[in-house]
Amino acid sequence: MEHAALEILVLLLVGSLVGMVARRLHTPYTLALVLAGIALGFVDLEQLQAFELSADLLFTFLLPALLFEAAFHVDVRTIRRDLGGILLLAGPGVGIAVTATAFLALALVGMTGLRPELGLPQAFLFAAIIAATDPISVVALFKELGVSRRLHLMVEGESLLNDGVAVVAFLVVAAVVGVEVGHGHAPHLEGTTDAIVYGLRTFGWMVGGGVVIGLAIGGLGAVLWRQIDDHLVEITLTTVVAYGSFLLAEQIGASGVLSTVIAGVTTGSFGARFGMSTRTRLAVEDFWEYMAFAANTFVFLLLGLELQIAHFAADALPILIAFGITVVARAAAVGATAPLARLFGDAIPTSWGPVLIWGGLRGSLSMVLVLGLPADFEGRTLLIHLVFGVVSASLFMQGLTMKPLLSWLGLVGGGMRNPEVELQRA
């Protein structure tokens, strides 16, 4: 216990120093964390090996904090006009991206002999893991440059639902290939038909159950917040809502991820609006911003401690190929679903397509998922290298080139500084 406490303190200290340096250099915190994680890969101290990374630790303690914080800031009133397009990108779009990524990775990395241990199970696991997008730095850049508020909200809303669907897809794929990742025992399936039927049934139950539980617990929280006016109690209740919705959904085999996301959206859109004072809402936002900061810090730095730098560097070519594959798969998903948005609402402008593709950065959620794989799973080390490498390349290559892309497309200065005018104009 003493070693665990020491490791927590060291990681928080490192995270604080990284945050200070990132702010001074005007660099996104996640980019600085990538470099810090790589640096920790060179460190071999017994005091920093107290935690044994497990699915329970990652899924139960870190994942809900990341999801609830993002969901709390999404107001459903502002994304209603683009809800159809968002659902298309986060639903069928994820399916297209996962399928394309898996088969391309198998063909270009596994079957070429570059890394023969990347078989079909590993390819689909990698595809589901990396499907989750996390464009935090891009959204921050949108605000800074005055990009259309409608585009900003669409990217943020799609990312949130995308995360939930991607995690469900990962859990279904893991169950189908017989890998236990902290969501019950993997079933014994015989044949393709069994796998397809099980996958569809499980996906439906996890999504439906997660949404219902999230709405119920988020709604109950909204009722309670109207009865009190104490920011400390209300912050505590948001913690109960975030983790309670996750744990309850997991207990019945539903998606704890989607449950937490829906509970967070319900809390931010209705509970905070009708049941919290301005002071309480600001306090809640600050608390969850810190929780997400701490969770990101632990994920990136703990993964850095897992890396063996020499082996990681040896996988540079497969990582670059995998990064290219994820961009192509994202382009296929956006290209197939974005034109259909006009059937359910306003059409998505053509100039937004490149932004939706290039702005689909990967982040900490993908790393939580890959670290949750069992230690004895064949190909786990390769998947860790691919995921960390793709996330790093995504944050640097896509994140740092987004500003020139927005300028080239003429999307800078689109009205973010006057949200009401922009909502009427978009």
Phi and psi in degrees as a GROMACS rama.xvg file:
@    title "Ramachandran Plot"
@    xaxis  label "Phi"
@    yaxis  label "Psi"
@TYPE xy
-63.8112  -40.8157  GLU-2
-65.1916  -38.6122  HIS-3
-63.8831  -43.2941  ALA-4
-63.1665  -40.155  ALA-5
-63.7494  -41.7686  LEU-6
-64.3264  -40.9613  GLU-7
-59.8035  -45.1655  ILE-8
-64.2021  -41.7761  LEU-9
-63.9691  -44.3878  VAL-10
-65.4938  -39.0044  LEU-11
-66.1748  -37.8165  LEU-12
-64.3246  -45.5666  LEU-13
-61.1128  -44.0815  VAL-14
-60.5065  -39.8016  GLY-15
-65.0124  -43.7731  SER-16
-64.1796  -41.1848  LEU-17
-62.1374  -42.4153  VAL-18
-62.418  -39.9074  GLY-19
-64.3356  -44.7341  MET-20
-65.3992  -42.2809  VAL-21
-61.2035  -41.8925  ALA-22
-66.0673  -40.9526  ARG-23
-65.5935  -35.4866  ARG-24
-91.8138  2.55669  LEU-25
55.9105  45.3415  HIS-26
-114.719  137.858  THR-27
-54.847  139.623  PRO-28
-58.3749  -39.1479  TYR-29
-64.3369  -35.0389  THR-30
-64.0936  -43.8611  LEU-31
-64.0468  -36.1751  ALA-32
-65.0615  -35.7174  LEU-33
-58.34  -48.138  VAL-34
-64.3537  -39.7913  LEU-35
-65.0633  -39.2356  ALA-36
-62.8109  -42.507  GLY-37
-62.8739  -41.1369  ILE-38
-61.9187  -39.2802  ALA-39
-67.6953  -19.9514  LEU-40
-62.8555  -20.652  GLY-41
-87.702  -8.32676  PHE-42
-92.6664  133.588  VAL-43
-132.404  71.0305  ASP-44
-107.62  135.572  LEU-45
-61.5139  -33.1617  GLU-46
-66.495  -19.2331  GLN-47
-102.644  20.4576  LEU-48
-122.562  24.1677  GLN-49
-72.6689  -33.8277  ALA-50
-86.2047  132.673  PHE-51
-99.5735  110.099  GLU-52
-62.0335  124.753  LEU-53
-135.651  162.173  SER-54
-61.3054  -38.0005  ALA-55
-62.3726  -45.1555  ASP-56
-62.6241  -47.184  LEU-57
-71.5658  -47.1333  LEU-58
-74.2946  -42.1299  PHE-59
-81.2174  -35.3938  THR-60
-102.807  -39.7837  PHE-61
-93.1517  -41.5109  LEU-62
-62.1472  -47.4983  LEU-63
-57.7748  -35.9326  PRO-64
-65.1403  -44.2265  ALA-65
-62.8471  -42.895  LEU-66
-72.6677  -45.4439  LEU-67
-64.9525  -40.2312  PHE-68
-61.2478  -44.0042  GLU-69
-67.6467  -41.4343  ALA-70
-68.2802  -33.8336  ALA-71
-60.5549  -29.834  PHE-72
-89.098  -1.67615  HIS-73
-93.1734  121.915  VAL-74
-103.013  115.56  ASP-75
-62.7492  -24.5608  VAL-76
-63.4073  -32.0624  ARG-77
-87.38  -10.7223  THR-78
-113.796  8.28102  ILE-79
-60.3084  -39.6465  ARG-80
-67.0652  -24.5338  ARG-81
-110.775  14.0868  ASP-82
-61.7689  -37.8396  LEU-83
-61.1818  -47.4745  GLY-84
-63.8327  -38.8965  GLY-85
-63.0344  -45.3728  ILE-86
-64.822  -35.8531  LEU-87
-64.6802  -44.7952  LEU-88
-67.5877  -39.6131  LEU-89
-83.9598  -16.854  ALA-90
-101.523  -89.0974  GLY-91
-57.0538  -33.375  PRO-92
-60.1603  -41.8271  GLY-93
-65.2285  -41.3847  VAL-94
-60.3857  -43.4058  GLY-95
-63.6924  -44.5991  ILE-96
-63.9809  -42.9383  ALA-97
-63.4052  -46.2964  VAL-98
-63.5948  -47.6087  THR-99
-63.6444  -43.5756  ALA-100
-62.6914  -43.9476  THR-101
-61.8802  -50.3916  ALA-102
-71.7887  -34.7152  PHE-103
-68.2908  -40.8035  LEU-104
-64.3708  -41.7797  ALA-105
-62.0734  -42.5491  LEU-106
-72.2174  -41.0302  ALA-107
-93.5948  -20.9112  LEU-108
-114.135  -46.4034  VAL-109
-79.0917  -55.1613  GLY-110
-75.2595  -17.6888  MET-111
-77.6642  -10.4101  THR-112
86.1597  1.00975  GLY-113
-62.6719  -47.8547  LEU-114
-140.255  87.0365  ARG-115
-62.3528  -18.7676  PRO-116
-72.2337  -7.45116  GLU-117
-84.4499  84.4858  LEU-118
-88.5367  -170.58  GLY-119
-61.577  -43.9502  LEU-120
-60.1631  -45.9134  PRO-121
-64.8152  -36.9407  GLN-122
-65.1563  -43.0103  ALA-123
-71.375  -35.0255  PHE-124
-63.4263  -45.3771  LEU-125
-60.0243  -43.7452  PHE-126
-62.5563  -42.6079  ALA-127
-69.6692  -38.3601  ALA-128
-63.9746  -44.1168  ILE-129
-85.4863  -3.91163  ILE-130
-70.8326  -23.4775  ALA-131
-70.9022  128.261  ALA-132
-102.129  154.807  THR-133
-149.19  70.9339  ASP-134
-85.4658  46.0711  PRO-135
-58.9826  -48.7715  ILE-136
-66.2659  -32.443  SER-137
-68.1065  -43.924  VAL-138
-62.4055  -39.8288  VAL-139
-62.1973  -38.569  ALA-140
-67.2096  -38.4471  LEU-141
-55.5183  -46.799  PHE-142
-63.8367  -41.0137  LYS-143
-65.5672  -39.5552  GLU-144
-91.8374  -4.93829  LEU-145
74.2437  35.858  GLY-146
-71.0364  152.677  VAL-147
-43.357  129.635  SER-148
-62.9364  -35.0583  ARG-149
-62.499  -43.2721  ARG-150
-64.7241  -42.5485  LEU-151
-58.5316  -47.0925  HIS-152
-68.0222  -34.6304  LEU-153
-67.2087  -43.5097  MET-154
-63.1429  -43.4471  VAL-155
-68.253  -44.1253  GLU-156
-66.2905  -41.9375  GLY-157
-63.8775  -39.7957  GLU-158
-61.7823  -41.1638  SER-159
-63.6022  -51.1909  LEU-160
-69.4511  -34.5743  LEU-161
-57.0059  -42.3278  ASN-162
-58.8987  -47.1992  ASP-163
-62.0054  -46.3783  GLY-164
-67.1992  -39.394  VAL-165
-63.4445  -39.9718  ALA-166
-67.3276  -40.9472  VAL-167
-61.0071  -43.8161  VAL-168
-60.0832  -41.1422  ALA-169
-62.4729  -44.994  PHE-170
-65.2274  -38.2785  LEU-171
-66.4322  -45.6814  VAL-172
-61.4651  -43.8991  VAL-173
-59.7236  -41.936  ALA-174
-66.2045  -41.1132  ALA-175
-64.8311  -38.8971  VAL-176
-87.7194  0.807217  VAL-177
84.0444  30.6613  GLY-178
-109.878  127.265  VAL-179
-89.3958  122.666  GLU-180
-128.12  38.702  VAL-181
80.9789  20.7417  GLY-182
-129.948  49.306  HIS-183
88.6009  174.252  GLY-184
-80.0858  139.762  HIS-185
-67.5071  134.184  ALA-186
-77.8964  161.683  PRO-187
-95.5196  113.392  HIS-188
-115.395  141.087  LEU-189
-121.079  115.854  GLU-190
88.5678  162.816  GLY-191
-66.575  -38.6459  THR-192
-61.449  -45.9618  THR-193
-58.4844  -42.8031  ASP-194
-64.5419  -42.7685  ALA-195
-66.6283  -46.7578  ILE-196
-61.3627  -46.2163  VAL-197
-61.9364  -43.4992  TYR-198
-61.8665  -45.5129  GLY-199
-66.4937  -43.6532  LEU-200
-63.891  -45.0956  ARG-201
-65.4705  -42.021  THR-202
-60.5199  -46.0994  PHE-203
-61.8964  -44.1345  GLY-204
-66.4502  -42.8619  TRP-205
-65.0385  -43.7147  MET-206
-67.9742  -51.1511  VAL-207
-61.5718  -47.8459  GLY-208
-63.5006  -40.9401  GLY-209
-63.0395  -42.2561  GLY-210
-65.5598  -44.8453  VAL-211
-63.317  -46.5616  VAL-212
-65.6  -41.2903  ILE-213
-60.7665  -43.4975  GLY-214
-64.4677  -41.6941  LEU-215
-65.1664  -48.8386  ALA-216
-72.4087  -39.3276  ILE-217
-62.678  -40.6691  GLY-218
-65.906  -40.0329  GLY-219
-63.023  -40.7135  LEU-220
-61.3942  -40.9794  GLY-221
-60.5084  -38.7364  ALA-222
-64.3871  -42.8572  VAL-223
-66.8923  -38.8657  LEU-224
-63.5747  -28.2145  TRP-225
-71.2293  -17.2392  ARG-226
-90.5804  -11.3026  GLN-227
-135.038  163.341  ILE-228
-142.819  68.7122  ASP-229
-140.247  110.479  ASP-230
-62.7627  -30.6768  HIS-231
-69.6361  -42.418  LEU-232
-65.6295  -41.1211  VAL-233
-69.1547  -36.4834  GLU-234
-61.9264  -43.5484  ILE-235
-60.6984  -40.4779  THR-236
-65.6108  -35.9324  LEU-237
-64.0718  -34.1739  THR-238
-65.7047  -42.1177  THR-239
-62.8024  -41.5788  VAL-240
-63.3131  -46.2671  VAL-241
-62.8639  -52.2126  ALA-242
-82.8686  -31.6289  TYR-243
-66.0898  -42.1493  GLY-244
-63.9241  -38.3676  SER-245
-64.4536  -50.0897  PHE-246
-68.3349  -39.8282  LEU-247
-64.3919  -43.1966  LEU-248
-62.8877  -41.7775  ALA-249
-63.4589  -33.8962  GLU-250
-64.6052  -30.1193  GLN-251
-101.886  9.95753  ILE-252
80.5672  12.2321  GLY-253
-89.2723  -177.526  ALA-254
-87.1917  110.429  SER-255
-65.1763  -30.7106  GLY-256
-64.8545  -52.7587  VAL-257
-64.706  -35.2824  LEU-258
-61.6561  -45.3364  SER-259
-66.0785  -40.6184  THR-260
-61.1388  -48.9906  VAL-261
-65.5528  -39.4321  ILE-262
-63.1536  -38.7133  ALA-263
-66.4462  -42.4917  GLY-264
-64.1435  -42.9889  VAL-265
-61.5893  -42.221  THR-266
-63.6571  -48.8505  THR-267
-70.6393  -36.7283  GLY-268
-83.8889  -32.9856  SER-269
-122.08  -50.6236  PHE-270
-60.0936  -47.8077  GLY-271
-70.3377  -33.0585  ALA-272
-72.0948  -41.7621  ARG-273
-101.93  -17.7305  PHE-274
-119.107  -6.60131  GLY-275
-116.512  143.094  MET-276
-75.1621  165.753  SER-277
-59.5671  -41.6109  THR-278
-61.5718  -43.3639  ARG-279
-66.76  -42.8014  THR-280
-60.4172  -43.0301  ARG-281
-63.1014  -39.9165  LEU-282
-64.8428  -41.8026  ALA-283
-63.503  -43.2191  VAL-284
-61.5836  -43.4501  GLU-285
-63.2694  -41.9368  ASP-286
-62.4177  -47.3627  PHE-287
-74.3893  -26.6253  TRP-288
-64.7959  -40.2346  GLU-289
-66.3909  -41.7028  TYR-290
-58.8022  -42.8611  MET-291
-67.4601  -38.4526  ALA-292
-60.0251  -46.6297  PHE-293
-66.2384  -41.8172  ALA-294
-63.8085  -44.6127  ALA-295
-60.5593  -40.857  ASN-296
-60.076  -48.2593  THR-297
-64.815  -42.024  PHE-298
-62.7768  -52.1045  VAL-299
-65.5305  -42.6215  PHE-300
-75.2295  -38.1615  LEU-301
-65.2999  -36.7876  LEU-302
-66.3151  -37.3236  LEU-303
-59.0478  -37.6148  GLY-304
-67.7723  -23.8472  LEU-305
-79.2622  -21.8253  GLU-306
-72.5401  140.528  LEU-307
-107.412  105.004  GLN-308
-56.8563  -40.9775  ILE-309
-61.5522  -44.6929  ALA-310
-69.4836  -36.7912  HIS-311
-62.733  -45.7164  PHE-312
-63.6624  -32.5766  ALA-313
-66.6297  -19.8005  ALA-314
-95.9294  21.572  ASP-315
-58.5544  -44.763  ALA-316
-66.0638  -48.8912  LEU-317
-58.0433  -34.5023  PRO-318
-65.4498  -45.1675  ILE-319
-63.0684  -41.1902  LEU-320
-63.3929  -43.7945  ILE-321
-62.6196  -39.3575  ALA-322
-62.2835  -46.1558  PHE-323
-59.8842  -38.5368  GLY-324
-62.9134  -42.7368  ILE-325
-65.2692  -35.5346  THR-326
-68.3697  -43.3359  VAL-327
-62.2917  -43.2477  VAL-328
-65.0789  -39.3275  ALA-329
-63.779  -40.4599  ARG-330
-63.3317  -39.3156  ALA-331
-64.008  -40.8875  ALA-332
-66.201  -46.5059  ALA-333
-66.1135  -43.271  VAL-334
-63.3634  -32.5936  GLY-335
-82.6422  -30.2578  ALA-336
-104.063  -34.2364  THR-337
-57.9417  -43.067  ALA-338
-62.2958  -21.6196  PRO-339
-81.9564  -8.82628  LEU-340
-60.3909  -31.9159  ALA-341
-64.008  -18.733  ARG-342
-73.1745  -20.4455  LEU-343
-119.557  0.777827  PHE-344
172.483  -148.601  GLY-345
-71.7109  144.879  ASP-346
-69.0702  149.915  ALA-347
-87.8751  120.932  ILE-348
-54.6867  143.522  PRO-349
-58.5235  -37.0296  THR-350
-67.0219  -15.3668  SER-351
-80.4521  -19.3481  TRP-352
-53.6204  -53.3452  GLY-353
-59.0359  -33.2078  PRO-354
-69.3583  -42.8567  VAL-355
-63.9479  -33.7975  LEU-356
-74.8097  -55.8572  ILE-357
-75.2938  -20.8313  TRP-358
-87.0388  1.30993  GLY-359
-82.5507  63.4801  GLY-360
-66.7289  154.855  LEU-361
-101.778  155.481  ARG-362
-151.96  -146.59  GLY-363
-66.0908  -30.5612  SER-364
-60.2321  -41.9135  LEU-365
-61.2588  -35.97  SER-366
-74.2942  -33.1081  MET-367
-60.3377  -44.2342  VAL-368
-65.4613  -45.8805  LEU-369
-69.7889  -33.0475  VAL-370
-71.1258  -19.9896  LEU-371
-78.9706  -6.30034  GLY-372
-66.7051  144.257  LEU-373
-58.4572  145.825  PRO-374
-62.032  -27.6711  ALA-375
-94.2997  8.83253  ASP-376
-72.6906  128.651  PHE-377
-67.4074  125.211  GLU-378
93.9824  3.37184  GLY-379
-60.8267  -44.4703  ARG-380
-61.6061  -43.0307  THR-381
-62.0634  -43.4421  LEU-382
-64.6957  -37.5123  LEU-383
-61.5849  -44.1066  ILE-384
-62.5626  -45.7175  HIS-385
-64.1637  -44.8926  LEU-386
-67.4245  -48.2281  VAL-387
-62.4481  -40.3524  PHE-388
-65.4931  -43.6642  GLY-389
-67.2399  -41.6262  VAL-390
-60.6575  -44.8144  VAL-391
-62.671  -48.3799  SER-392
-61.9135  -38.2114  ALA-393
-63.7054  -47.6933  SER-394
-63.8626  -39.3387  LEU-395
-81.7577  -54.4766  PHE-396
-71.6328  -45.6263  MET-397
-79.8685  -44.5677  GLN-398
-61.7901  -41.4505  GLY-399
-82.945  -11.1276  LEU-400
-107.898  2.21761  THR-401
-66.8679  -38.3411  MET-402
-61.4093  -48.5261  LYS-403
-60.7851  -36.0298  PRO-404
-64.145  -45.3774  LEU-405
-62.1866  -39.6139  LEU-406
-65.7346  -42.5282  SER-407
-63.7339  -35.5337  TRP-408
-82.7769  -5.34616  LEU-409
72.8089  31.0561  GLY-410
-102.922  3.40652  LEU-411
-80.9924  138.299  VAL-412
77.4331  38.0967  GLY-413
-90.0015  6.70808  GLY-414
120.223  8.49012  GLY-415
-62.098  -26.0175  MET-416
-77.0708  -8.86207  ARG-417
-137.654  78.632  ASN-418
-56.9511  -39.6015  PRO-419
-65.6355  -42.3567  GLU-420
-63.5589  -41.1668  VAL-421
-65.7054  -39.6089  GLU-422
-63.3225  -33.3578  LEU-423
-75.6429  -34.071  GLN-424
-78.8704  -34.3536  ARG-425
